[in-house]
Amino acid sequence: MKQLEDWMKENQITEIECVVSDINGIARGKITPVSKFIAEKGMRLPESILLQTVTGDYVEDDIYYDLLDPADIDMICHPDPDAIFLIPWALEPTAQVIHDCYDRNGLPINLSPRNLLKKSIAPISGSGLEADSVTGNGILPH
């Protein structure tokens, strides 16, 4: 997180667009001031946001809701330092950060498309085959 904070200061970022992907691959999230983002070390969103449809409604199949806490608790979203990008059209210096979703026990949320993708390509690692990065080409050095 320190590397991310340093990059935001260096680029005079004032707002962070925090995003996760829903079941359709559509970015969902919120925009927050940098100070709040740093203080909270990410963001929280309700788990049900992962089940939004293209129109903003929620899926009707109960099988998905069996995988979520009935209380629709907030998932904890941690920023991926390899997935931070400047938003060139923003009036103020703004960055977009893709987040990974975890439950309150620190376990990956099974319905998160990003977590499903990571789980799917994990067997490829070490097999001699190459898989493209899940996170894309972030601007922070490794």
N, C-alpha and C positions, 0 to 999 in steps of 0.2 A: 504494500500500500504506500510505503514511503516513496518509491520510485514514481508511482502514479501522482502523488501529491506534488513532488518536485516538478514533474512535467507540467502539471496544471499551473503552478506558480510561474514557471519559466514562460509559458504561453499566455499568461494573464487570463486564464479561463475564469469566467464569472458564473457560468451555469453548466450543469451536467445533464444530458439527456440519458437517463438510465433505462435500458431496454432489455426485455426478454422476449422470446418468441412464443406465440400461442400455438395451438395444435395445427393451425394452417400455415405457420411460418410468418405470420404478420407480427411486426414489432409492437409490443405493448409495454407500457411503463409510465414514467413520469419525468418531469424536468424539476431539478432541485438546485438551489444555490450551492456553490462549491463548499461553503462553510458547513452546511448541513450534511452534505455528502461525506465530507471528511470526518465530521463528528460521529456519524452513524456507520461509517466504514461500508457504505453500500446503501441498500434500500430494502424495504419490506413491501410485499404485495400479497393480496389474497391468492391462495392456491387456485381458486376457481378461474382466475384470469387466463390460465393455460387452456381452459375449455371454451373460450369464446369462439364463436363462428365468425366467418367473414363479415357478416352483417352486424356483429356486436352482440347477438343473442348467445345463449349458451346451448351446448349440445343437449339433445333430449335423451340420449342413451344412458340409462342408469349404471351400466357397467363401469363407466369412467368415474362416476361419483363414489363408487365403492373403493376406489383407490385414494380418495381424498378424505381428510378429516371432516366429519359432518359439521363441525363448528366453523368450517371455512377459515381456519386460522391463517395468519400471515406466514408466507414462506420468507426465508432470509435469502436475499440476493447479494452475492459477492461479486464485485467487479473483476473482470478478467483483464489484467494489465496488458495482455497481448491483443486486446480487442477494443482499443480506444482510438477514436478518429475525430479529427477536427470537422466541424460542420461549416463549410465555406459560405453558405447562404445566410447564416445567422448574423443579425446586426451587432450583437455583443459576442465576444469570444466564447464559443460554446463547443463542448466536446460531447460525443456520443460514446457511451461505454456499454458494451454487451456484458450481461451478468449471468452467472450460474446460479441455479435455484437449489436451496437446501431446506430441509425441515428443521424444526427447533432442536433436534438432536444432532444436527450437522450432517445428516445423510442426504444424498442427492434425491431430489423429487423425481419419482419415476415417470411422471407425465410430462416432464420438461423435454421438449424436442431436442434441445442441446445435450441434455444428459443421455437421452436415448441414442443420439448419434455417437457420442463418446463411447457408450457401451458397445455399439455396433462395430466401431472401428478398432476397439481395443484388441481383439484377436489378431488383427492384421499386424499390429506392432510386433516386431521381432520375427516376423515370418519371412522377411526378405522382400515383401511387397511394400509399396509405399502408399500411404493414404494422405490426402491433402489435410492440412490443419483444420481443425474444427473451428478455430477462432478467426481464421482469415489472416490478413497481413496487417497486424497492428503497427503503430508507429513507435512504440517503445522498443529500445534495444533489448535483446535477450541476455 
